[in-house]
Amino acid sequence: MTERIVLAYSGGLDTSVAIGWIHDATGADVIACAVDVGQGGEDLEVIRQRALDCGAVEAYVADARDEFAEEYCMQALKANSLYMDAYPNVSAISRPVITKHLVKAAKKFGATTVAHGCTGKGNDQVRFEVSITSLAPELKCIAPVRDLALTRDKAIQYAERKGLPIETTKHNPFSIDQNVWGRAIETGFLEDIWNEPTKDIFSYTDDPAFPPVADEVVISFERGIPVAIDGRKVTPLEAIQELNRRAGAQGIGRIDIVEDRLVGIKSREVYEAPGAMALITAHQELERVTLEREQARFKRTVGDRWTEMVYDGQWFSPLKKSLDAFIDETQRYVNGDIRMTLHGGRATVTGRRSETGLYDFNLATYDEGDTFDQGSARGFIDIYGLAAKQAAARDVAFGNGEDLTTDEADA
C-alpha cells in the first residue's frame, strides 16, 4: 500500500504546490486537511475541491470555529493569556485545534506522516510537531519548506509548470496568520523595527485616531465565560465576533512588539485582536472583584506560566493540563457584569457588579454605615510588623542600623 501523508492545507499557493511537491519527493499520496478557525476567506468546499484538483487523493475539511472559541479561546481568556504582557497568543492557541484535526485525518485515512508549511526559524513548526507527537506518538512529521526545499520562487514555477488552479502572480510582502481570536502580521518592511506600521496592513481594526462615537457595552460572565452582551445571550464564538466588530471599529487591540520567539531569536510582530483584548480587559476586572487576594496573586503566576507553555507549543503537556485544572477552579465565582466604554483605541471599564463578588460596600465605605472594626487595626499592625521590628532592632544593636543623621548641608 502506498504511504499516505496528511498535509495541513490552507488553500493558498504554498500548500497547494506542496501536495504535488511532497508526492514527487516521497512517492506518498497526499491527503489535504483544511480547518476553519475563523480566518475568513474562501468557503471550505471551494478549498476542498482545489486540494483535489491539485492532486490530493482525499480532502478533509472541518468547521472548527465553535470548537476553537469554546475550548481554546475561552481557556486563554480564563488564563488572561498575554505573552510578554501584550500578545493574546493568537496563533499559538489555534495550532493545537488544527493539529487535533490533522491527527484525526491521519487516523481516518491511515496516514503515517503529517506535513505542515512552517519554516525552520519560527514557533509554529514546534507547536505543530510537539502537538502531533503528543496526540499520536507513532506519527512522523515533515515540513516541505524546511525539509524538502520548497521555496516561494520554486512554488510559483511549479504551479505554472503543472497548471495548478491557484493564483501565482499576486505578491504579498507580509506573512499573515489570522483566526477569530486575532490577526498576526510580520516580515516585509516590518522587519526593520524602526519602521512604523502603515495603515494598509490592518484589517480587523479601524484607525483609532479617528474613532466613531463612543460605544458602551455590558458583558455578562458565568464562571469566567462571556454568556451575554448587552443582555443578549451569546455563544463564545458570537461574543468574540461581536467584540471584534465593535472594538475593532474603535481601533482597539492593535499590538506592536519585538517578541522573544521559542527558537531563540527576537522577531517584530504586529497583531490585531480587538475582541480578545476587550474580553481580557473585562475578565481581568471581574476577577479583581471576585477572586480572593492570595488566590488572585498566585493565579497571575499560573497564568503567566500557562501562557508561556502554550506559546511554546505545550498545549497537550501534563503540566499545562494541571494548570488548566487550577485555572478552572478559580473561575467558580467569576460571575457578573462588566460595563465598558469602547472608544479611540481603548476599552475602559466603567462599572462592575457581581452577586458572587467579594466587594462589600459596608466594609469599604468611609461614610455612615461603615462596619469595619478600626480598633482591630492597631493589633494587626503590631503583629504584621513584628518580624521587621525585631530585625531592625538587631541591626541597631550591631551598628548596622539606618543612618538617619542629618547632613549639615541639608539642614
C-alpha angles and dihedrals in degrees: 000000000000114000115253128216125193113217124202097235128198100173093244131119100272098049092039090056090042090067093067094030092058092046092050093047099043108018089233127134113246126224114196118219119194121183124192111216094163098283092137122213125100127016115264091239090056090050091047093053092047090054090054091046089052092056108274113147091211135011123209116193127181132188097215099162097114092040091051093047096045103039103029112021093043092051088051089049093051088051092047083230112203116153110217085002090287118059119073094211093255097167097027096062094047095057098069094052091048089047091051090058092044089057091045089053092047091053093044095052100033097247122167098197139042121209130199135183100237126129125233096254104053137084097243097072088061094044093051098043098042090047093047094051091043090058098035114014091185094064122096124216133216134175116206094204093048102031106025101039096245104164126179093253092049090048092055092047092047093049092050093046093049095039093234117185095246135105111255105170101063111096123197112189092205134073107227130188120177143170137156092285093057151301131268124204125186145150126037116075089341088078087077097075092205091064117098116227111257121230094248095068093067123089109154095049137050123220107288090206090070105037128171120240114309115278120216116204134179116207119195120205135196117191090344096309124112108242103165140022117205088346095306115120115242139179118235089259092051091048092054093044094049093048091045086059099041100037090039090057087058094049093248120156104035110147128183116181144150100236132204105234122209092242091063104259130110116239132188110233132181118198139184116201109152098158094041095049094046091050094046090050091052094043093050091052093049089051089055087060098042110032122084112244100251091041090052093049093051092044090060088058091047092046092052092050091046090052093050092049093050092046088051094053099257099126093130097041122121094242093050090052090051091050088051089058092053093045092049091051091053090057095064093104100026092117130131146064132302120195116204138178113222111203141137099352096317135101104203121190111226103167143020134187133171134165089205097046128119096225108115113191093200092055094043100045123099091197133081113311095045108157097183112117102229090184089072092061098078095056091044091054092048093054095038092053097039097099093048090046092054093047091050091050090053091051090053092048092054096042096255099110124127113283104240098167114129116243111232091228089058095046 
